Each structure stands twice: as C-alpha cells, then as structure tokens.
Amino acid sequence: MAGVSFPHRYQVNANAERDGDVVLLADGLPALRLEPPGTFGGPGDRWSPETLLVGAVADCFALTFRAIAGLARLRWESLECDA
C-alpha cells in the first residue's frame, strides 16, 4: 500500500480519579468518557470497556465489508451488524 507506513501504532491515554468517569484521550480525537456497565455497578448509561470492545468488533466487520465490497465493485445499500 503506497504511502502507508508499518507497523501501525495507536496510543491512548486513560485518566481516572477515585470516582467518576475514566477519560480516554488520543491525539486529534475528542475525549471519550467511560464508566463501568450496570452489571459492574456503573450507571449503565455510558460507554464502557465492554461495550467499546463489542462495538469495535461490529465496526471492524462493517468497515471490512465496505472495503471488500468496494474492491469487488459490489452494489449494496446498507449493512447492519448486531454484536
């Protein structure tokens, strides 16, 4: 792939205090506030590490499908992935 350097590196900084949100920071991205899910005593109304992990799998599937469909010149309208 022209213009792509390897290996890819992604750096995230997590900031946490005794109580409250954990704030994830990465260069060029908005801050992301997380709490534990309700099953672990969190409020259940924020993204959690668990929902981010499952969301990353669904997102990876959708982005991979889009890339492969584009290379194969497949015509498609939309995709929904429940994870």
N, C-alpha and C positions, 0 to 999 in steps of 0.2 A: 504494500500500500504506500503510494507516494506521499511524502510529507508527514507520515506518522512515525513517531519515534517509539521504540520499545526499550524497556518494559514500561507499561502504563503505570503511573503512580497516582494514588488518590490519598489525600491527607485530610483528616477531620480532627477537630479539637472538641472535646467534651468538657463542659464546665458544670460543676454541681456544687451545691451547698447542702447543708444538713437536711433541709426540707425544700420542697418545691420542685420546679422543673429542672431537668437536665437540658442544657442548651448546647446544641451541636453547631459548630462553625466550620466553614470551609471557604477558601478564597473565592470571591466572586459570586457567592451564593447567599441568599437570605438565611438568617439564623433559624434553626428548627428547634422548637421546644418539645420535649418529651416527658412523659410520666409513665409509671408502671400501668399496665392494663388493670381493669377492675378485678380480674382474677388474682392479682398480686397486691391488692389493697390500694391501687391507684384510683383516680377518679373515673377512669373509663371513657373520658371524653377528649383524649389527646392521642396523638400518635405515640406508640410505644416501640421498644426494640422488636417486640414480637410482630406487631403489625407492619413495621418497616421491612422486616425480613420477608414476610409473606408477600408484601407489596413489591419488593424487589424481584421476587421470582415471577410474579404476574407481569410486571413491567418488562423484564428481560424477555419473556415469552412474546409479548406484543411487539417489542422492538425487533426481535429476531425475525418474527413472522413478516413484519413490514419490510425489512431488508431483503429477505429471501424472495418475497412476493415481487418486490421491485426488480431484483435481478432477473427473475423468471418472467417478468412482464405480465404477471397475473393481474387481472382486473378484479378488484374487490372493493366493497363499500365500507365495511366496518368490521370490527372484531371486538368481542367481549370475552374476557377471561376471568372467571371466578376462581379464586385460590383459597 
